[in-house]
Amino acid sequence: MSISTATLHKNLKDIFGYDHFRGDQEEIINNLLKGNDSMVIMPTGGGKSMCYQLPALISDGCAIIVSPLIALMKNQVDVLRGYYKNDSIAHVLNSSLTKTQTATVKNDISNGITKLLYVAPESLVKSENIAFFKTTKISFYAIDEAHCISEWGHDFRPEYRKLKNIIDSIYSAPIIALTATATPKVRHDIMKNLQISSGKLFLDSFNRSNLYYEIKPKKDVAKQIIQYIQNRKGESGVIYCLSRKKVEEIAEILQINGINALPYHAGLDPKKRVENQEAFLMDDCAVIVATIAFGMGIDKPDIRYVIHHDIPKSLEGYYQETGRAGRDGGKGDLITFYDYKDIEKLEKFLQGKPVAEQEVGRLLIMETIAFSETSICRRKYLLYYFGEEFDEAKCDKMCDNCRDPKIQIEGKLFIQKLLTAIKGSKERFKPKEIAKILVGESNSLIKQNINQLEKVFGSGSEKPSPFWHSIIRQAYVKKLITKEIESYGILKLTNDGEKFINKPYSLLITEDHDYEQSTTTAISSQKGTAADELMFSILKDTRKRLAKEINLPPAIIFTEPSLVDMANQYPITIEELSKIQGVGIGKANKYGKKFIQRINQYVQENEIERPEEIIVRSVANKSSNKIYIIQSLDKKLTITDIASGKGLTIDNLLTEMEEIVEGGTRLNLSHIIFEMIDKDERQDIHDFFSETEGFSFDEARVEFDEDIFNDDEIRLLRIDFISQVAN
């Protein structure tokens, strides 16, 4: 199929509301329309979906879009339906559908109404679906999240490797494979498996200039995260943790500290998991704390920050996860907390796995360490990993290493001392022992072998143990040493390490950053750039209300850049609204009525002079009871109701409340205190606690008759006093 440039651009404007294609989009679409295979590597937020959505909408037949997650499929379908009056334009086919729903989907496809069908690989395998697809005109196959094909990818899925055979058994049509993360090795693996090696490779830049990269040491992590989020109220963010337990712990800490956060991990009840995800997408929850189970299914353009509580297991995973931020073009912060103990945990996970899998895992971990430890521009290092050269001068201080450069020193002698110590100890010790040997410290294991260590014991005593741990890590990154996984961490010299001992050469190493003295902080995110912030706020509220009415994520209705443009241009007709960035006539007709009403009202009330023409601009103890108690008190439930809700006695409930306030958290008790106790009596006991040390219950019990206060009332008043005065 051949189509003129003018027609293609007209479709882009009429359907999606955009004047111009981004990057290689136009070339990719034309290549697909000509019937050619394509491999598309494009960063998250780069516009991959447009590369198959637009050609599918203007081609004969129905495009099969293979996607790994139901949530991802649903989101894509919701977006597409937003541009059309008829929801049948796009469908999902998966196991969640009833027989009636499945029949409706197939009928719409047969009638030529449906242009895009989203399926999971498992759905393609079913014999009844294969039989149906053989009778269907298929325009092309799009393999989304194609890195799932490769064993070297960060999210390998065996069923993806069967796709080519399945496609061949159905109907031959062009294939377009798309991913946001793929090293040269992964790209090769994808194209070979799908047999599209002769197809055209489209490799977009992996650089996300709007994202700020920072690695911070793991000190007072919870405190740092809370402070960070509290300074960014109203913004959405994701926090990734290594384990489910840590997810629950961090979510609870945030909730207690007044932050609207929810957990997300594979261990949650599926219904609860979906509820939490939807709450985040609908702006009912500001922060999601998650394992890597939360990822590919999320398309929320206005995520302003991604925090890694724990270091990720691969740079591909890191890039994918951090790529969730700033997809609307606004600035995003990527903050990762680094502790080498996290690396040791990841290495331990490799024990007992096949040798080949160990090797892959070890290499991926090594790259993660290198990225964390490097003193060069983080953007340069990350892009190099994906096979892209980058001039660090263009970073514009959008990473911590460029903003606050680390000190580098000549490391030749230190590296030589380390390697000599490893060799002199017969390559039998882990990093912890090697560091001790160098500084001249002993433990039971070293004492057992002290006679063999005479030549190297204390040879690095001029530097402390943490310094040598850093040298070990940097030598590891520079491939001078390696670790045995099965023996868990025993250091060995590589061939290059052996050569270095005999013939050392100049090697720069990085001194540890003194973060306690550093004033470097993550940059604050920029919200909208609307000239009229009040108008922008009104539009955002209108969007949220409409989203709740129709049960769709707000960003699917209109993106924030679209709202910013509205706040600058004040469109008051559907036609004007359709010319706003990212809207188009379909969305304007479907969602625009309430927006132009609010804008028109605002313009009249404030005597706004509108521009004559709309200018479209392009946009480059952590008990669950405690959580329950805090939230119940915020909802103004009674003591009796709160206790019965968890099957607690009043005494147990009060004990829990005492622990909460004594731990530094305020409780909202005013509705209970005012109802139960007279104002003057409240003041009496308040004055009493003000004059005593330790807010003693026993002293209060002696001071006040039981006719005035019973034990429970004193405890409540004491809790209230600590909450208000001490906290």
Secondary structure, 3 states (H helix, E strand, C coil): CCCCHHHHHHHHHHHHCCCCCCCCHHHHHHHHHCCCCEEEECCCCCCHHHHHHHHHHHCCCEEEEECCCHHHHHHHHHHHHCCCCCHHHEEEECCCCCHHHHHHHHHHHHCCCCCEEEECHHHHHCHHHHHHHCCCCEEEEEECCHHHHCCCCCCCCHHHHHHHHHHHHHCCCCEEEEECCCCHHHHHHHHHHCCCCCCEEEECCCCCCCEEEEEEECCCHHHHHHHHHHCCCCCEEEEECCCHHHHHHHHHHHHHCCCCEEEECCCCCHHHHHHHHHHHHCCCCCEEEECCCCCCCCCCCCEEEEEECCCCCCHHHHHHHHCCCCCCCCCEEEEEEECHHHHHHHHHCCCCCCHHHHHHHHHHHHHHHHHHHCCCCHHHHHHHHCCCCCCHHHHCCCEHHHHCCCCEEECHHHHHHHHHHHHHCCCCCCHHHHHHHHHCCCCHHHHHCHHHHCCCCCCCCCCCHHHHHHHHHHHHHCCCEEEECCCCCEEEECHHHHHHHHCCCCCEEECCCCCCCCCCCCCCCCCCCCCCHHHHHHHHHHHHHHHHHHCCCHHHHCCHHHHHHHHHHCCCCHHHHHCCCCCHHHHHHHHHHHHHHHHHHHHHHCCCCCCCCCCCCCCCCCCHHHHHHHHHHHCCCCHHHHHHHCCCCHHHHHHHHHHHHHCCCCCCCHHHHHHHCCHHHHHHHHHHHHHCCCCCHHHHHHHCCCCCCCHHHHHHHHHHHHHHHHC
